[in-house]
Each structure stands twice: as structure tokens, then as C-alpha cells.
Amino acid sequence: MRALIALDEPHATRLAEELSRLGWDAHATPATTPGLAAARGGVRGAEELELLVVAARHDTLTRELVTACDREGIRIAPVGDGETPARLAQAFGLGVPMSPRASGRELVRALRDPLPVAPVPRNRRRVIAVWGAAGSPGRSTIAIELAVELARDRDVALIDADSHAPSIALALGLPDEGPGFAAACRQVNRGALDVAELDRIALRLGRGPQVLAGINRPSRWPELREDRVRAALSICREWVDDTVVDVAAPLDRDEEIVSDLAGGRRNAATIAALQEADLVVAVAGADPVGISRFVRGYAQLRETVGATPIAVVANRLRPGSLGIDARGQVRRSLDRFAGIRDVWFVPQDPRSADAALLAARPIADVARRSPIVSGVRRFVSEALAVDTRKAA
């Protein structure tokens, strides 16, 4: 493996020599080099470079550098001590930085050992946002099944905060003309939203989660203002144990391209929900196009949510579009191009998905033995650290 060690001396030379003794093609360079190279449009030697070890500082670990490395498929290993390097590395989705005093063997071990998703504290009332890149990777399906699975042991609300193409009400056969999440946001504006009001406007999905449907016309998106969404989710924490929020794909902030700087923003609901969340479930379509779109959007997602834990779900896994070892190919692609080591898989099961859509019910209700249900159940047990007892 060819590695570039961009650290202050004497750490750069020492680490390069230790990696060379381990069989790596490692070279030391001043810590300022990567940022300057990225600003010129690329990383020096990018056609051969596989790993960049860089100091986690604002002048070295920049957005331009991360973008250039993502474009060239170069893995970044941040290095630094203290809270500031940790926050900076997590903002770019690079994990916990290593100490500058770490040995070459410790670096190799850290690159090989998967880093677990930070668990959400047990028995805490949480907001869980479900996001996915453009192209319908199945985020609404995952949000529904996730809420149904959590509702087996906890009080759960399912919210459709998609300001572009809400679909939860249609998928579950619920009326979307009545009160929903937009009504909750309007009540926030009047200062009248509380737990009792949420109980009144929510629709109960059998014995499962309570549902706040999305807007029924695209033109109603201004009702989901950022301040209203944040306030409504805050009250939801008092209402139920877990609030699962389905959000739209776009994360762009369009303030620079509009003249009305005081006006609403269509993506404000998505950004507010993601920033209020305790955990973000990022859904990727398990095919070449879906993974490519996810990798492009993941850096923007990480920049949006900062240090909030992100759990990645590869949805609709099937061998047909990926060939042999589909899981391995997804893992390797996400590891190399996005630095993602932990991935949970939900297999494709079109028969069960179609049956659920025809019945307008969750897949867990119409096909309990579906691989989709099993995949979501495994994800909940492993990634969400959920205590099976209802929160007090």
C-alpha cells in the first residue's frame, strides 16, 4: 500500500519509516502539503496513492482535501490529540483520530479493525432520522419497518417530514387530508403543541407506532419551517420513547441562489430533522448506481449532522447487479470511497414488498418471515442499543 504521511516532524518521518519496515510504500511530507495540493485540484500522486495520514487541523484537513481524496478513492486517516481534532474528523465522517505518537503497527491495526457506530444511550427518548441519497433507495420503507420493529417494545412515533415526495400515508393506507406533521408545525407556531395535541392529531397504526403523515401537496412545504420542525421534534421527545423521522434526499442550502434571504427553504425540514436527531440511519441502494449516489451524498450528510452517529443500511441487496460476493463488494466500496466500515444489509424481497404495498400495511404485518423484516430486526438489535423495556 502506498501511503503519504502528512504530519509535523518528527512524527511524519518516524511513522513513514515504521510503515516502510512493515512493507508499505510510505513517504513523509510537511503537514501543509495536502491542503495546498487539493487547492490546486487534486492530491499529488493520486493515481497511485491509497492512504493519506494527515494532521486533523483546520489548515490541513479541509473540505477541498476530503473532496479530492473522495474523488480519487484515497482513504484518509486523521491524526491528532484533543477535542478539536476529534470534532473536525467526525465532521468529515473520518472516525476518531489516532494519536501522533501512535506506532506504525497501531495504525495498521486501526485501519483493519472496524469502528463500531457509537451506541445511542439506552432508555433515552430519541429522535432517529432516516435519510437516503436521491434515487429512491427505500428510505421510507426502512423508516416504516424500523418504526414497527421498535414499537414492539417501546412507544414510537413515525413522522413523514419529506418536503419533496412524502409517501408514508400512501404506503400505509392512511388519510393524508387530515392533520399530520404540518398540523403539528402549525400548532407550534401558535404555541399550542403539547403531548395531548400530538395524541389528538396522530393516527395509530394498529398496535404499532403513531403516525404523523406528511404534506399532501408539494406546495405546502413552507409549512415545515426549520424553527417549527425543531420545536415539534423537541416536544415529540416528551411524547414517545422513539421518534422515527423520514426526510427527503436533498441537503442543499439554497440561500445563495435566491433573492428572498428571509424566505423559507424547502430543504429546511430535512436539515432541521437531521441536526435534531440522536442517530441518523443512512440508506443506500445496494447496486452500483445506488452506492455511487450514496457516496456522493454522504460527505454532505456528514457535514450537515456533525458528530451525530450515522448507521448505514444497504437496502435491496441482491447478487444480480453486483455479481459474486455482493455484500463484500458493497463493504469494500463504502470503506474505500467513504471510510464507512460498519454496514447493515437488508435483502431484496419483491414478493413481500409488493404484498405489503397492495395491502397498504407494513411488511412486518403481511410477511413476518420476510428477509426484509429479519434484516431490519438485526439492525435494530445491533445498531440501536435498544433496551427491550419501555422507557419510564
PyMOL commands that set and color helices and strands:
alter all, ss='L'
color gray80, all
select helices_A, chain A and resi 11-21+33-39+63-72+83-91+104-112+139-150+168-172+181-190+195-201+218-223+226-239+255-257+268-276+288-305+326-338+350-359+363-366+371-383
alter helices_A, ss='H'
color red, helices_A
select strands_A, chain A and resi 2-6+25-29+51-55+75-79+126-132+156-160+203-204+210-212+242-246+279-285+310-317+343-347
alter strands_A, ss='S'
color yellow, strands_A
deselect
rebuild
show_as cartoon
